[in-house]
Amino acid sequence: MAINNWWGFAAPAGTPQPIIDRLSRELREVLALEETKNAFLKVGAVATFANPQEYDELIASELAKWTELIKSEGLKIER
């Protein structure tokens, strides 16, 4: 199983769509800047953009992957 590290931004449920659209647009522009790309590369990361739908799909995919692994290995949380 491949394990990838990723970061993202989220807004509270119910955030008005125009705000989501603006945040998405602004983030896409910042991630496209050479300065941003170079800053990520310095720490061994690649800055990529995912629109809100793609980000939702990524989170759902990650949740499914880790849920399956936890169940298949019988892992339990210890407190």
C-alpha positions in Angstrom: 0.0 0.0 0.0 1.3 3.4 -0.9 1.3 6.0 1.8 1.2 9.6 0.7 1.3 12.8 2.8 -1.0 15.6 1.8 -2.3 18.9 3.1 -5.4 20.7 2.4 -7.7 23.5 3.4 -11.3 23.1 4.7 -14.1 25.5 5.5 -16.9 24.9 8.0 -20.0 23.2 6.7 -22.5 25.8 5.4 -19.9 28.2 4.1 -21.5 30.1 1.3 -20.6 28.9 -2.2 -19.2 32.3 -3.3 -16.7 32.1 -0.5 -15.7 28.5 -1.3 -15.3 29.6 -5.0 -13.1 32.5 -4.0 -10.9 30.5 -1.6 -10.5 27.8 -4.3 -9.6 30.4 -7.0 -7.1 32.2 -4.7 -5.5 28.9 -3.6 -5.1 27.8 -7.2 -3.4 31.1 -8.0 -1.0 30.9 -5.0 -0.1 27.3 -5.7 0.8 28.2 -9.3 3.4 30.8 -8.3 7.0 29.7 -8.8 7.8 31.0 -5.3 5.2 28.7 -3.8 6.4 25.7 -5.9 10.0 26.3 -4.9 9.1 26.6 -1.2 7.4 23.2 -1.4 10.3 21.6 -3.4 12.8 22.7 -0.7 11.0 20.4 1.8 10.6 17.6 -0.7 6.9 18.3 -1.6 5.1 19.1 -4.8 2.3 21.7 -4.6 -0.8 20.6 -6.5 -4.3 22.0 -6.7 -7.5 20.0 -6.3 -10.9 21.7 -6.7 -13.4 21.2 -3.9 -15.0 18.1 -5.6 -11.6 16.5 -6.1 -10.6 17.3 -2.5 -13.9 15.7 -1.3 -13.1 12.6 -3.4 -9.5 12.5 -2.0 -10.8 12.6 1.6 -13.4 9.9 0.9 -10.7 7.7 -0.7 -8.3 8.2 2.1 -11.0 7.4 4.7 -11.9 4.2 2.9 -8.3 3.1 2.5 -7.4 3.6 6.1 -10.7 2.2 7.4 -10.1 -1.0 5.4 -6.5 -1.3 6.7 -7.6 -0.8 10.3 -10.3 -3.4 10.0 -8.2 -5.9 8.1 -5.4 -5.7 10.7 -7.8 -5.7 13.7 -6.2 -2.5 15.0 -7.8 -0.9 18.0 -7.3 2.5 19.7 -5.7 2.3 23.1 -6.3 5.0 25.6 
